[in-house]
Amino acid sequence: MAYDFDVAGLLNEVVLPQVEDSRFVKPYRDLASQFNEENFNPGGPSLVHQIKTSTTSNARNHTKADVNPVAGSMAAVVAKWTLTYQETAAEVFNIDINQAANGGVKGVSNLLTSAISDEMDGLWSLIYDNVYGQIKLDLLNSGTYSDEALNRSTYPTLAVHNNVTSTPMTVGLMRALAYNTRLNKNTTPKSTYRYIIEPSVMEILRPQVALLNTWNTQNANAAPVDGGYAPFDSFEGSPAVEVQGMTTGDVFYVRPQDVHIVKHRSLEMKPEPSGRDSIYVTIRTGITAAVYNVGKQGMYTNKG
């Protein structure tokens, strides 16, 4: 079927901006906004990160009789995460376009936008699962680290503080998570860390945290009051956020700067031959997650 408009131009100039504005949102946006989201292509098939796993220092007290000390040494390994690419496709049949002829280009744009938006829901859900799943794998101390399968017992600096016992979250466990994550680590203050909390855990915590606070309010005019427990946006020095879509019972205690979500292939829509009487559009992108400085992070599970 011949068109009196440019399909590729319509996709890139009209449809794509609408779809990104309306679909590049929750829950993926809520998740990604908590971390370090980057747009760059690292080149090659993997994200690569070199890690210093140990150092040997020859620091000592000395006297005038001593000769120069021997220089210290270090050991390092390389972690790699294979780049992940995602795709889907949308299709609009020319019969539908013909029946929307009175709408002109705008009518075709609406049909394409609707079809692509439906597919984008599934695409961003897949990306959310990819990103979230990789973050959990990196933070799970019982497993190896990265696609290089680095052993955390061999390299203790890769060990993460975990509690995976099925126990409802408490204020004491929140404190333990922060304390043990940072214990004896060359890391940054509590204010640079963030609690990322699954909603059911937040519901358990909210009344407990409310008991740690007192309010002095007056209701002289008998104005209505908001029932329930007041929300909290930090806990003893670290910001706390609730993110939809997390696995029930999960709590991360991480430095956002160390959790990288890399968009290494920009979202692209391209019309392709379908073999049918239709406009067929492939939708592709590439987004991969990785946690660096993993030994300075913490994660609790089964706390809902």
Residue frames as qw, qx, qy, qz and C-alpha x, y, z in Angstrom:
[[0.000, 0.888, 0.459, 0.000, 0.00, 0.00, 0.00],
 [0.409, 0.383, -0.025, 0.828, 1.37, 3.45, -0.91],
 [0.314, -0.731, -0.447, 0.408, 1.31, 6.20, 1.70],
 [0.266, 0.807, 0.103, 0.517, 1.28, 9.94, 1.20],
 [0.380, -0.865, 0.259, -0.200, 3.38, 10.35, 4.36],
 [0.429, 0.508, -0.704, 0.250, 6.80, 9.21, 5.58],
 [0.836, -0.417, -0.342, -0.105, 6.30, 6.31, 8.02],
 [0.706, -0.047, -0.349, 0.614, 9.83, 6.53, 9.45],
 [0.096, 0.354, -0.117, 0.923, 9.50, 10.29, 9.90],
 [0.594, -0.520, -0.221, -0.572, 6.11, 9.87, 11.57],
 [0.844, -0.304, -0.400, 0.187, 7.61, 7.33, 13.99],
 [0.605, -0.012, -0.270, 0.749, 10.61, 9.44, 14.96],
 [0.060, 0.262, -0.025, 0.963, 9.01, 12.88, 14.98],
 [0.540, -0.360, -0.128, -0.750, 5.49, 12.20, 16.24],
 [0.864, -0.279, -0.373, -0.191, 5.04, 8.73, 17.74],
 [0.696, 0.049, -0.505, 0.508, 8.35, 8.20, 19.60],
 [0.037, 0.314, -0.353, 0.881, 8.20, 11.46, 21.64],
 [0.653, -0.355, -0.065, -0.666, 4.62, 10.67, 22.72],
 [0.897, -0.137, -0.421, -0.013, 5.49, 7.12, 23.69],
 [0.535, 0.153, -0.506, 0.659, 8.57, 8.10, 25.68],
 [0.194, -0.361, 0.235, -0.881, 6.64, 10.80, 27.51],
 [0.739, -0.273, -0.033, -0.615, 3.77, 8.48, 28.41],
 [0.965, -0.066, -0.240, -0.082, 5.45, 5.09, 28.86],
 [0.581, 0.322, -0.511, 0.546, 8.95, 5.71, 30.14],
 [0.393, -0.579, 0.213, -0.682, 7.47, 5.94, 33.61],
 [0.529, -0.338, 0.660, -0.412, 6.49, 3.78, 36.59],
 [0.716, -0.688, 0.049, 0.109, 7.50, 1.34, 37.75],
 [0.802, 0.226, -0.006, 0.553, 10.78, 1.42, 35.78],
 [0.167, 0.741, -0.081, 0.646, 11.18, 5.17, 36.24],
 [0.612, -0.736, 0.102, -0.273, 10.69, 4.88, 40.00],
 [0.932, -0.223, 0.098, 0.268, 13.36, 2.18, 40.13],
 [0.681, 0.402, 0.041, 0.611, 15.89, 3.83, 37.83],
 [0.025, -0.860, 0.025, -0.509, 15.58, 7.22, 39.54],
 [0.725, -0.682, 0.096, -0.014, 17.03, 5.75, 42.74],
 [0.833, -0.196, 0.284, 0.433, 20.32, 4.86, 41.08],
 [0.140, -0.611, 0.388, 0.676, 22.96, 6.10, 38.67],
 [0.700, 0.536, 0.472, -0.005, 21.31, 6.06, 35.24],
 [0.205, -0.580, 0.441, 0.653, 23.66, 6.67, 32.34],
 [0.750, 0.622, 0.170, -0.146, 23.43, 6.93, 28.57],
 [0.062, 0.754, -0.598, -0.265, 26.61, 5.65, 26.98],
 [0.956, 0.244, -0.150, -0.069, 27.92, 2.81, 24.86],
 [0.570, -0.682, 0.434, 0.148, 30.95, 1.22, 26.56],
 [0.464, 0.598, -0.609, -0.237, 31.99, -0.59, 23.38],
 [0.149, 0.236, -0.955, 0.098, 32.40, -4.34, 23.20],
 [0.535, -0.300, -0.717, -0.332, 30.01, -6.99, 24.50],
 [0.597, -0.490, -0.577, 0.267, 30.21, -6.22, 28.25],
 [0.241, -0.911, 0.139, -0.304, 30.34, -3.65, 31.00],
 [0.783, 0.115, -0.420, 0.445, 33.80, -4.01, 32.50],
 [0.353, -0.868, 0.130, -0.325, 34.89, -2.93, 35.98],
 [0.604, 0.288, -0.608, 0.427, 38.29, -3.47, 37.59],
 [0.656, -0.706, -0.085, -0.255, 38.25, -4.18, 41.32],
 [0.192, 0.553, -0.684, 0.436, 41.11, -3.90, 43.79],
 [0.819, -0.328, -0.425, -0.201, 40.64, -6.99, 45.96],
 [0.773, -0.550, -0.116, 0.293, 43.59, -6.68, 48.35],
 [0.276, 0.853, -0.299, 0.327, 46.62, -4.58, 49.19],
 [0.830, -0.276, -0.244, 0.419, 49.84, -5.31, 51.01],
 [0.003, -0.955, 0.109, -0.276, 51.28, -2.36, 52.86],
 [0.760, 0.035, -0.360, 0.541, 54.83, -2.11, 54.15],
 [0.172, -0.818, 0.081, -0.544, 54.09, 0.88, 56.38],
 [0.786, -0.253, -0.425, 0.371, 56.28, 0.75, 59.51],
 [0.334, -0.930, 0.112, 0.109, 57.98, 2.74, 62.19],
 [0.810, 0.394, -0.138, 0.411, 61.62, 3.41, 61.29],
 [0.524, -0.750, 0.088, 0.396, 64.90, 4.65, 62.70],
 [0.165, 0.853, -0.386, -0.310, 67.98, 6.25, 61.18],
 [0.356, -0.382, 0.830, 0.195, 69.50, 2.80, 60.72],
 [0.680, 0.369, 0.620, -0.133, 66.76, 1.53, 58.37],
 [0.179, -0.067, 0.629, 0.753, 67.11, 1.25, 54.60],
 [0.441, 0.085, -0.198, -0.871, 64.27, 2.27, 52.28],
 [0.623, 0.097, 0.681, -0.373, 61.15, 0.11, 52.68],
 [0.173, 0.106, 0.860, 0.469, 59.92, -2.23, 49.98],
 [0.376, -0.009, -0.193, -0.906, 56.96, -0.88, 48.04],
 [0.572, 0.130, 0.654, -0.478, 53.55, -2.32, 48.80],
 [0.039, 0.009, -0.846, -0.532, 51.55, -4.38, 46.34],
 [0.580, 0.198, 0.286, -0.737, 47.94, -4.89, 45.26],
 [0.215, 0.121, 0.934, 0.259, 45.80, -7.57, 43.63],
 [0.438, 0.325, 0.032, -0.838, 42.91, -6.87, 41.25],
 [0.371, 0.259, 0.877, 0.163, 40.25, -8.75, 39.31],
 [0.210, 0.066, -0.343, -0.913, 37.93, -7.71, 36.51],
 [0.399, 0.382, 0.745, -0.375, 34.13, -8.02, 36.73],
 [0.102, 0.053, -0.583, -0.805, 32.02, -8.15, 33.56],
 [0.477, 0.408, 0.604, -0.490, 28.33, -7.90, 32.79],
 [0.289, 0.206, 0.743, 0.568, 27.22, -9.03, 29.33],
 [0.231, 0.149, -0.046, -0.960, 25.24, -6.26, 27.66],
 [0.289, 0.406, 0.854, -0.149, 21.52, -6.99, 27.48],
 [0.155, 0.047, -0.383, -0.909, 19.36, -5.90, 24.55],
 [0.344, 0.389, 0.746, -0.416, 15.56, -5.78, 24.52],
 [0.147, 0.054, -0.538, -0.828, 13.07, -5.71, 21.66],
 [0.416, 0.433, 0.728, -0.330, 9.41, -5.97, 20.75],
 [0.074, 0.106, 0.603, 0.787, 7.24, -5.14, 17.74],
 [0.361, 0.475, 0.464, -0.655, 3.96, -3.41, 16.94],
 [0.164, 0.160, 0.774, 0.591, 1.72, -3.81, 13.91],
 [0.380, 0.475, 0.294, -0.737, -1.10, -1.75, 12.43],
 [0.485, 0.298, 0.770, 0.288, -3.11, -3.23, 9.57],
 [0.050, -0.022, 0.360, 0.931, -3.76, -1.19, 6.45],
 [0.226, -0.554, -0.731, -0.329, -7.45, -2.07, 6.67],
 [0.355, -0.708, -0.448, 0.414, -7.56, -0.13, 9.96],
 [0.250, -0.331, 0.149, 0.898, -5.59, 2.71, 8.40],
 [0.027, -0.272, -0.642, -0.716, -8.03, 2.77, 5.47],
 [0.305, -0.674, -0.664, -0.112, -10.96, 2.92, 7.84],
 [0.364, -0.713, -0.227, 0.554, -9.30, 5.82, 9.65],
 [0.497, 0.340, 0.334, 0.725, -8.66, 7.67, 6.38],
 [0.059, -0.881, -0.297, -0.365, -10.73, 10.66, 7.38],
 [0.572, -0.783, -0.006, 0.243, -8.26, 11.26, 10.18],
 [0.456, 0.829, -0.287, 0.152, -5.37, 11.70, 7.74],
 [0.504, 0.414, -0.614, 0.445, -1.86, 11.56, 9.13],
 [0.322, -0.419, 0.496, -0.689, -3.16, 12.33, 12.62],
 [0.899, -0.102, 0.053, -0.423, -5.44, 9.28, 12.46],
 [0.853, 0.276, -0.411, 0.166, -2.55, 7.05, 11.40],
 [0.174, 0.506, -0.572, 0.622, -0.38, 8.56, 14.13],
 [0.606, -0.355, 0.347, -0.622, -3.03, 7.74, 16.73],
 [0.973, 0.044, -0.133, -0.181, -3.25, 4.14, 15.52],
 [0.679, 0.392, -0.486, 0.386, 0.53, 3.72, 15.61],
 [0.086, -0.518, 0.505, -0.685, 0.86, 5.42, 18.98],
 [0.793, -0.276, 0.196, -0.506, -1.81, 3.18, 20.50],
 [0.964, 0.142, -0.224, 0.005, -0.28, -0.03, 19.11],
 [0.526, 0.455, -0.493, 0.523, 3.25, 0.92, 20.11],
 [0.317, -0.535, 0.403, -0.672, 2.19, 2.10, 23.57],
 [0.927, -0.209, 0.035, -0.310, 0.60, -1.28, 24.24],
 [0.891, 0.224, -0.288, 0.269, 3.85, -3.03, 23.31],
 [0.216, 0.613, -0.427, 0.629, 5.95, -0.58, 25.32],
 [0.685, -0.536, 0.206, -0.448, 4.18, -1.65, 28.51],
 [0.995, -0.081, 0.017, 0.058, 5.58, -5.13, 28.07],
 [0.656, 0.515, -0.255, 0.488, 8.99, -3.86, 26.99],
 [0.057, -0.666, 0.389, -0.633, 9.50, -1.65, 30.04],
 [0.844, -0.408, 0.171, -0.303, 8.20, -4.40, 32.30],
 [0.947, 0.164, -0.119, 0.250, 10.85, -6.70, 30.82],
 [0.395, 0.606, -0.318, 0.613, 13.55, -4.04, 31.31],
 [0.489, -0.648, 0.274, -0.516, 12.44, -3.50, 34.91],
 [0.967, -0.226, 0.096, -0.075, 12.77, -7.25, 35.55],
 [0.789, 0.399, -0.200, 0.422, 16.20, -7.35, 33.85],
 [0.123, 0.674, -0.331, 0.649, 17.55, -4.41, 35.85],
 [0.636, -0.556, 0.257, -0.470, 16.03, -5.44, 39.17],
 [0.998, -0.056, -0.033, 0.009, 17.11, -9.04, 38.72],
 [0.685, 0.435, -0.297, 0.504, 20.73, -8.09, 38.05],
 [0.151, -0.673, 0.352, -0.633, 20.88, -5.76, 41.05],
 [0.832, -0.405, 0.195, -0.324, 19.61, -8.57, 43.28],
 [0.952, 0.164, -0.150, 0.211, 22.10, -11.05, 41.82],
 [0.417, 0.575, -0.356, 0.607, 24.97, -8.66, 42.52],
 [0.314, -0.573, 0.364, -0.664, 23.72, -8.06, 46.08],
 [0.935, -0.247, -0.057, -0.249, 23.07, -11.71, 46.93],
 [0.203, -0.733, 0.644, -0.078, 26.03, -12.85, 48.99],
 [0.782, -0.109, 0.609, -0.075, 25.36, -16.56, 48.50],
 [0.796, 0.553, 0.224, 0.104, 26.01, -16.28, 44.77],
 [0.625, -0.062, 0.210, 0.749, 29.04, -15.33, 42.69],
 [0.023, 0.775, 0.111, -0.621, 29.59, -11.81, 41.43],
 [0.316, 0.653, -0.332, -0.602, 29.05, -10.63, 37.84],
 [0.904, 0.364, -0.083, -0.207, 29.22, -12.79, 34.72],
 [0.373, 0.592, -0.685, 0.203, 32.83, -13.53, 35.60],
 [0.860, -0.351, -0.353, -0.111, 31.46, -15.60, 38.52],
 [0.227, 0.538, -0.562, 0.587, 33.88, -14.09, 41.04],
 [0.652, -0.366, -0.651, 0.129, 33.87, -16.03, 44.31],
 [0.257, -0.837, 0.040, -0.482, 33.04, -13.86, 47.32],
 [0.841, -0.522, 0.066, 0.124, 34.89, -16.15, 49.71],
 [0.769, 0.161, 0.094, 0.611, 38.03, -15.89, 47.61],
 [0.216, 0.372, 0.030, 0.902, 37.61, -12.11, 47.39],
 [0.228, -0.526, -0.687, 0.446, 36.13, -10.89, 50.72],
 [0.007, 0.283, 0.017, -0.959, 35.83, -7.31, 49.44],
 [0.320, -0.111, -0.612, -0.714, 32.96, -8.58, 47.26],
 [0.225, -0.353, -0.881, 0.222, 30.96, -9.85, 50.27],
 [0.272, -0.457, -0.204, -0.822, 27.60, -8.12, 50.80],
 [0.173, -0.013, 0.738, -0.652, 25.75, -7.84, 54.12],
 [0.492, -0.188, -0.618, -0.585, 22.60, -9.96, 53.75],
 [0.340, 0.015, 0.781, -0.525, 19.78, -11.21, 55.93],
 [0.411, 0.027, -0.655, -0.634, 17.54, -13.60, 53.98],
 [0.038, -0.203, -0.919, 0.336, 15.66, -15.14, 56.93],
 [0.239, -0.547, -0.576, -0.559, 11.87, -14.90, 56.72],
 [0.323, -0.465, -0.547, 0.617, 11.30, -12.35, 59.50],
 [0.095, 0.905, 0.375, 0.177, 9.07, -9.23, 59.44],
 [0.415, 0.476, -0.151, 0.761, 11.07, -6.00, 59.25],
 [0.479, -0.768, -0.352, 0.239, 11.68, -4.09, 62.47],
 [0.005, 0.979, -0.177, 0.105, 13.38, -0.88, 63.50],
 [0.629, -0.581, 0.493, 0.155, 16.15, -3.01, 64.98],
 [0.777, 0.206, 0.488, 0.339, 16.71, -4.78, 61.67],
 [0.368, 0.897, 0.100, 0.223, 16.83, -1.42, 59.86],
 [0.268, -0.894, 0.360, -0.006, 19.57, -0.30, 62.24],
 [0.755, -0.279, 0.554, 0.212, 21.41, -3.60, 61.85],
 [0.716, 0.564, 0.324, 0.255, 21.27, -3.28, 58.07],
 [0.206, 0.945, -0.127, 0.219, 22.93, 0.13, 58.13],
 [0.488, -0.753, 0.442, -0.013, 25.41, -0.76, 60.86],
 [0.791, -0.155, 0.556, 0.204, 26.63, -4.03, 59.40],
 [0.669, 0.680, 0.214, 0.211, 26.73, -2.76, 55.83],
 [0.206, 0.911, -0.201, 0.296, 29.11, 0.03, 56.79],
 [0.740, -0.639, 0.201, 0.057, 31.03, -1.73, 59.58],
 [0.605, -0.468, 0.465, 0.446, 34.82, -1.43, 59.17],
 [0.624, 0.531, 0.432, 0.377, 34.42, -0.25, 55.57],
 [0.257, -0.292, 0.142, 0.910, 36.25, 2.63, 53.95],
 [0.129, 0.588, 0.702, 0.380, 32.97, 4.14, 52.86],
 [0.012, -0.388, -0.080, -0.918, 30.96, 7.36, 52.94],
 [0.233, -0.032, 0.559, -0.795, 28.50, 8.75, 55.56],
 [0.285, 0.378, 0.855, -0.212, 24.99, 7.40, 56.12],
 [0.336, 0.668, 0.160, -0.645, 23.58, 10.34, 54.21],
 [0.245, 0.487, -0.629, -0.555, 25.08, 8.94, 50.99],
 [0.043, 0.071, 0.994, 0.068, 23.23, 5.64, 51.40],
 [0.534, -0.033, -0.128, -0.835, 19.59, 4.96, 50.62],
 [0.400, 0.114, 0.871, -0.262, 17.03, 2.48, 51.92],
 [0.443, 0.112, -0.504, -0.733, 15.00, 1.20, 48.96],
 [0.316, 0.015, 0.821, -0.475, 11.98, -0.55, 50.43],
 [0.177, -0.254, -0.842, -0.442, 9.31, -2.81, 48.95],
 [0.374, -0.435, -0.115, -0.811, 5.79, -1.49, 49.76],
 [0.782, -0.433, -0.418, -0.164, 4.68, -4.32, 52.09],
 [0.647, -0.120, -0.403, 0.636, 7.83, -3.80, 54.17],
 [0.045, 0.301, -0.072, 0.950, 7.14, -0.07, 54.30],
 [0.586, -0.497, -0.300, -0.565, 3.65, -0.81, 55.66],
 [0.802, -0.345, -0.428, 0.232, 5.20, -2.90, 58.45],
 [0.524, 0.021, -0.248, 0.814, 7.77, -0.22, 59.26],
 [0.047, -0.577, -0.171, -0.798, 5.56, 2.87, 59.16],
 [0.604, -0.711, -0.198, -0.300, 3.80, 2.38, 62.54],
 [0.820, -0.311, -0.180, 0.445, 7.07, 1.32, 64.18],
 [0.440, 0.236, 0.002, 0.867, 8.91, 4.38, 62.94],
 [0.239, -0.710, -0.245, -0.615, 6.00, 6.60, 64.03],
 [0.726, -0.631, -0.259, 0.082, 6.65, 5.55, 67.63],
 [0.673, -0.084, -0.080, 0.731, 10.13, 7.07, 67.39],
 [0.122, 0.319, 0.131, 0.931, 8.64, 10.53, 66.79],
 [0.060, -0.599, -0.648, 0.466, 6.38, 12.88, 68.70],
 [0.110, 0.499, 0.381, 0.770, 4.16, 15.63, 67.35],
 [0.073, -0.425, -0.489, 0.759, 2.84, 18.70, 69.15],
 [0.028, -0.313, -0.550, -0.774, -0.30, 19.80, 67.31],
 [0.237, 0.270, 0.494, -0.792, -3.43, 21.75, 68.14],
 [0.013, -0.360, -0.808, -0.466, -6.91, 21.24, 66.78],
 [0.059, 0.269, 0.428, -0.861, -8.59, 24.29, 68.22],
 [0.453, 0.251, -0.152, -0.842, -11.01, 24.72, 65.29],
 [0.724, 0.099, 0.637, -0.245, -11.95, 21.04, 65.15],
 [0.485, 0.590, -0.453, -0.460, -10.53, 20.76, 61.63],
 [0.993, 0.070, 0.011, -0.100, -10.43, 17.25, 60.15],
 [0.298, -0.688, 0.643, 0.153, -7.17, 15.36, 60.54],
 [0.637, 0.420, -0.600, -0.240, -5.43, 12.85, 58.31],
 [0.884, -0.339, 0.243, -0.209, -5.81, 9.36, 59.73],
 [0.941, 0.230, -0.119, 0.219, -3.10, 6.74, 59.80],
 [0.686, -0.497, 0.097, 0.523, 0.61, 6.95, 60.38],
 [0.168, 0.908, -0.197, -0.330, 2.73, 9.79, 59.05],
 [0.877, 0.425, -0.082, 0.207, 5.02, 8.85, 56.16],
 [0.500, -0.728, 0.289, 0.369, 8.79, 8.98, 56.62],
 [0.671, 0.731, -0.122, 0.030, 11.38, 9.86, 54.02],
 [0.360, 0.596, -0.642, 0.321, 14.53, 9.00, 55.95],
 [0.872, -0.450, -0.187, -0.040, 15.67, 6.70, 58.72],
 [0.677, -0.654, 0.146, 0.303, 18.43, 7.76, 61.11],
 [0.243, -0.677, 0.404, 0.565, 20.45, 9.62, 58.55],
 [0.204, -0.066, 0.805, 0.553, 19.73, 7.72, 55.34],
 [0.511, 0.167, -0.167, -0.827, 16.94, 8.59, 52.85],
 [0.352, 0.118, 0.922, -0.109, 14.22, 5.93, 52.58],
 [0.450, 0.256, -0.303, -0.800, 12.05, 5.40, 49.49],
 [0.665, 0.178, 0.684, -0.241, 9.30, 2.99, 48.57],
 [0.213, 0.382, -0.627, -0.644, 9.47, 1.49, 45.07],
 [0.834, 0.199, 0.237, -0.456, 6.64, -0.40, 43.40],
 [0.808, 0.469, -0.322, -0.156, 7.37, -3.65, 41.59],
 [0.024, 0.565, -0.791, 0.231, 10.07, -4.92, 43.94],
 [0.583, -0.096, -0.806, -0.031, 9.98, -8.54, 45.08],
 [0.615, -0.681, -0.164, -0.363, 7.85, -8.82, 48.22],
 [0.816, -0.549, -0.040, 0.177, 9.98, -8.47, 51.35],
 [0.721, 0.267, -0.021, 0.639, 13.06, -6.85, 49.74],
 [0.208, -0.966, 0.000, 0.152, 15.05, -3.98, 51.24],
 [0.722, 0.392, -0.087, 0.564, 18.22, -2.58, 49.66],
 [0.351, -0.891, 0.026, 0.289, 20.70, -0.41, 51.55],
 [0.743, 0.261, 0.270, 0.555, 22.96, 0.96, 48.85],
 [0.144, -0.574, 0.121, 0.797, 24.90, 3.96, 47.66],
 [0.625, 0.687, 0.281, -0.243, 23.04, 5.16, 44.54],
 [0.193, 0.817, -0.458, -0.293, 26.35, 6.12, 42.89],
 [0.259, -0.374, 0.883, 0.114, 27.39, 2.45, 42.87],
 [0.558, 0.354, 0.746, -0.084, 24.31, 1.04, 41.15],
 [0.050, 0.396, -0.446, -0.801, 24.67, 1.67, 37.42],
 [0.617, 0.511, 0.586, -0.125, 21.84, 1.40, 34.91],
 [0.176, -0.417, 0.491, 0.744, 23.45, 1.83, 31.52],
 [0.654, 0.632, 0.324, -0.261, 21.35, 2.64, 28.47],
 [0.401, -0.416, 0.586, 0.568, 23.88, 1.56, 25.84],
 [0.146, 0.242, 0.718, 0.636, 21.47, 1.45, 22.91],
 [0.264, 0.151, 0.161, -0.939, 18.98, 4.27, 22.50],
 [0.522, 0.410, 0.680, -0.310, 15.33, 3.43, 22.02],
 [0.083, 0.291, -0.584, -0.753, 14.78, 2.95, 18.29],
 [0.642, 0.414, 0.551, -0.334, 11.64, 2.35, 16.23],
 [0.001, -0.381, 0.665, 0.642, 12.00, 1.16, 12.67],
 [0.789, 0.323, 0.123, -0.507, 9.39, 0.23, 10.04],
 [0.234, -0.304, 0.888, 0.253, 10.04, -3.21, 8.53],
 [0.540, 0.057, -0.600, -0.587, 8.39, -5.35, 5.83],
 [0.576, -0.186, 0.589, -0.535, 5.75, -7.52, 7.52],
 [0.011, 0.012, -0.957, -0.290, 4.77, -9.87, 4.71],
 [0.071, 0.607, 0.780, -0.133, 1.18, -8.79, 5.41],
 [0.085, 0.696, 0.343, 0.626, -1.00, -5.84, 4.53],
 [0.527, -0.798, -0.256, 0.144, 0.25, -3.77, 7.47],
 [0.164, 0.803, -0.393, 0.417, 2.76, -1.35, 8.92],
 [0.894, -0.308, -0.257, 0.198, 5.12, -3.36, 11.11],
 [0.033, 0.864, -0.320, 0.386, 7.45, -1.56, 13.54],
 [0.794, -0.115, -0.461, 0.380, 10.34, -3.09, 15.46],
 [0.297, -0.887, 0.130, -0.327, 11.22, -1.45, 18.78],
 [0.858, 0.011, -0.331, 0.393, 14.68, -2.03, 20.23],
 [0.171, -0.892, 0.286, -0.306, 16.85, -0.73, 23.02],
 [0.764, 0.091, -0.540, 0.341, 19.69, -1.93, 25.23],
 [0.352, -0.743, 0.252, -0.510, 19.78, -1.44, 29.02],
 [0.781, -0.004, -0.568, 0.261, 22.09, -3.29, 31.42],
 [0.466, -0.823, 0.115, -0.305, 22.54, -2.94, 35.20],
 [0.741, 0.129, -0.500, 0.429, 25.53, -3.58, 37.45],
 [0.515, -0.854, -0.026, -0.060, 26.48, -2.86, 41.08],
 [0.547, 0.513, -0.424, 0.508, 30.02, -1.59, 41.66],
 [0.034, -0.417, 0.596, -0.686, 31.74, -1.44, 45.08],
 [0.683, -0.303, -0.533, -0.397, 29.42, -4.29, 45.94],
 [0.583, -0.157, -0.663, 0.443, 31.10, -5.00, 49.30],
 [0.043, -0.017, -0.326, 0.944, 29.86, -1.64, 50.57],
 [0.514, -0.185, -0.306, -0.779, 26.18, -2.47, 49.98],
 [0.224, -0.009, 0.878, -0.424, 23.52, -4.39, 51.91],
 [0.535, -0.090, -0.490, -0.683, 20.31, -6.27, 51.15],
 [0.360, 0.006, 0.809, -0.464, 17.59, -7.93, 53.23],
 [0.438, -0.054, -0.653, -0.616, 14.94, -10.25, 51.76],
 [0.496, -0.362, -0.786, -0.071, 11.78, -11.98, 53.05],
 [0.157, -0.118, -0.500, 0.843, 10.98, -9.08, 55.37],
 [0.348, -0.248, -0.321, -0.845, 7.38, -8.51, 54.25]]
